[in-house]
Amino acid sequence: MIQVNGITWVEDNYYKIAESGIPVLPPIYDLAGKLNELPMGDGSFLFGDDEWNFITCDQLDRDSCHLKYDFQKISCEYKEYVKMIVLQKIAVDFSAFSTVYDLCRRLIKLTNYFKKNYLFDYNLLSLKIIQDYLNGLGKLRQKELYCYVEAARELLKCIQIANNNKINYNDIFEYLDNIVDFDLMTVESEEGKTSEIPKNFFDMIVTCAYKDLIDPNLDTSQKKEAGLVMLLSQIGPRLGEARLFEMDRLETTKIFDNAVVANYLKFKTYKTARNNTYDWTSAFLTENAVLAYKNLEEIAKRHNKKGCKYLFCNCSNDRKCKPLHQNTLRRWLLKFVVRHHAELDCINKSEKDFPGFQIISVQDTNKNESYVPNDYKIDLATTDKIFVPCSHQFRVTVANELDRQGVNLHWISVHMNHLTIVMTIHYNRRQKQRRMAETEYAKKILPQLQ
């Protein structure tokens, strides 16, 4: 067995060892027509299978939803090309599985369009076909349009290369090169920034979480929900990183000429690592964050299987212990908000007062009691709307609160584990507020000067 992109792969003569010592595949397109019996992952499935499942051979504990690929609905004329692209991205380009999964989803949508229009011969793919497909997607933001454009480009490029460039799609490629408005994409990105959590709501959700954590009568599941909310509000981690938090990672250091002892948490991050591995990073903890971590650690040590290291782990089944899915943590956040809806005053509110919040109807939560227990919403009508902050809003709020406190921008960038300081600046909401204030002032003063 060898490791490629964090996946255990069965050794096969298709693989070669690069000078760096990393096992790699030759360009996938060179293997067109020869791949059906290629063992995939740990050998539990083959390239020719309609379902690929990398879960059992994943070494990095990624979200399972991005590790399963279903090619059954793709017409046979295009299926191998889509598979070649997916394999190329995973095993050769070392692309993130989440990125590959989204690309595959768009490729399937495109090939289904071909199937619906009886385009079973790739020689029939014309500029008008691609134009009609992209126009039929409706009004998209430029970033989303770009993703669909790149999916079309990948498929056509793969078909071309696999057929020795005997097909000419140059007119389509020229069209794809010019359809996306990158200036508009920049504007949309600026306007679509994630909003901060309003201060009154943020302060109250922290208060509720604190009360839960010190309440000796609260049950374990409610304590875990409160611990998650507190860590999100105090550290501002990506949810994909929070799910990987481990026990026994709380450490201390002395700061301010050894006058103060500070707590910090070491945790895994994929964001700054290459080839889908992970790096270790750290973040300083507030007293509230330490309280939450210790509560979660104590619960995990009581309930996790022997050898399981994660704070957020489902050890109830017989399979390998893995951290909880991000969607499970999102449900915890929802349950916490519903349980404290009276204190948070988040029912049937205005989108203007709660910008960027998810709006979830009580009726939607009634489909499964495990989603949100009924006793959390006894006083709510099925038509009521619950306003719930997104997990990423905690991250934006933490970054901006640090900025308001005068913390150095570089320090904020390190704490938030940003790839570059440019992203930290992108998170800054005070710049936008200043620009809006300046614009309003200009509107008032300019007419007086004319």
Secondary structure, DSSP 8 states (H G I E B T S, - for coil): -EEETTEEE---TT-EE-TTS-EE---GGGGTTS-TT-EETTTTEETTSSEEE-GGGBSS---GGGGEEE-TTS-HHHHHHHHHHHHIIIIIS---HHHHHHHHHHHHHHHHHHHHTT--SGGG--HHHHHHHHHTT-S--HHHHHHHHHHHHHHHHHHHHHTTT-S--HHHHHHHHHSS-HHHHHHHHHHT------HHHHHHHHHHHHHHHH-TTS-HHHHHHHHHHHHHHHH---HHHHTT-BTT-EEEEEETTTTEEEEEEEEEESTT-STT--EEEEEEE-HHHHHHHHHHHHHHHHHS-TT--BSSB--SSSS---B--HHHHHHHHHHHHHHTHHHHT-BS--TTTSTT-EEEEHHHHTT-TTTS-GGGSTT--TT-EEEE--HHHHHHHHHHHHHHTT--HHHHHHHTT-SSHHHHHHH--HHHHHHHHHHHHHHHHHHHH-
